[in-house]
Amino acid sequence: MEKSNNNAKLVGALIVGAALGAALGILFAPNKGSETRKKLMSKGEDLTDDLKEKLNEFYERSKKEVEDLKTKV
């Protein structure tokens, strides 16, 4: 269980880092405001999709570990 917790923290940190990096990169790029907003929305949607996928993977892995523990007890 502890390994899953560490993996979840790592995934969370990676997602936050990617989001901040993407946002800063877009904000400092020399584009018009409307283009910047479109890029930010697109990146936000991509990150949301990635987060949903990672959370689902974590949920499925955790569910399996709980089932494995139940069979051991």
C-alpha positions as CSV (number, residue, x, y, z in Angstrom):
1,M,0.0,0.0,0.0
2,E,2.8,2.4,0.9
3,K,4.3,2.0,-2.6
4,S,1.0,3.0,-4.2
5,N,0.9,6.0,-2.0
6,N,4.4,7.0,-3.1
7,N,3.4,6.4,-6.8
8,A,0.3,8.6,-6.4
9,K,2.4,11.4,-4.9
10,L,4.9,11.1,-7.7
11,V,2.1,11.1,-10.4
12,G,0.5,14.1,-8.7
13,A,3.8,16.0,-8.6
14,L,4.5,15.3,-12.2
15,I,1.1,16.5,-13.3
16,V,1.4,19.7,-11.3
17,G,4.9,20.3,-12.7
18,A,3.7,19.7,-16.3
19,A,0.8,22.0,-15.8
20,L,2.9,24.8,-14.4
21,G,5.6,24.4,-17.1
22,A,3.0,24.4,-19.9
23,A,1.2,27.4,-18.4
24,L,4.4,29.4,-18.0
25,G,5.7,28.5,-21.4
26,I,2.4,29.6,-23.0
27,L,2.2,32.8,-21.0
28,F,5.7,33.9,-21.9
29,A,5.3,33.0,-25.6
30,P,4.8,36.0,-27.9
31,N,1.2,35.3,-29.1
32,K,-2.0,37.2,-29.2
33,G,-4.3,36.9,-26.1
34,S,-6.9,34.9,-27.9
35,E,-4.3,32.4,-29.1
36,T,-2.8,32.1,-25.6
37,R,-6.2,31.5,-24.1
38,K,-6.9,28.8,-26.7
39,K,-3.6,27.1,-26.0
40,L,-4.2,27.3,-22.2
41,M,-7.6,25.7,-22.6
42,S,-6.2,23.0,-24.8
43,K,-3.4,22.2,-22.4
44,G,-5.8,22.3,-19.5
45,E,-8.1,19.8,-21.2
46,D,-5.1,17.5,-22.0
47,L,-3.9,17.7,-18.4
48,T,-7.4,17.0,-17.1
49,D,-7.6,13.9,-19.4
50,D,-4.2,12.7,-18.2
51,L,-5.2,13.2,-14.5
52,K,-8.4,11.3,-15.0
53,E,-6.5,8.4,-16.6
54,K,-3.9,8.3,-13.9
55,L,-6.5,8.5,-11.1
56,N,-8.4,5.6,-12.8
57,E,-5.2,3.6,-13.0
58,F,-4.5,4.3,-9.3
59,Y,-8.0,3.3,-8.3
60,E,-7.9,0.1,-10.2
61,R,-4.4,-0.8,-8.8
62,S,-5.7,0.1,-5.3
63,K,-8.8,-2.0,-5.7
64,K,-6.7,-5.0,-6.8
65,E,-4.4,-4.6,-3.8
66,V,-7.4,-4.5,-1.5
67,E,-8.7,-7.7,-3.0
68,D,-5.3,-9.3,-2.7
69,L,-5.2,-8.4,1.0
70,K,-8.7,-9.7,1.6
71,T,-7.7,-13.1,0.2
72,K,-4.6,-13.2,2.4
73,V,-6.6,-12.5,5.5
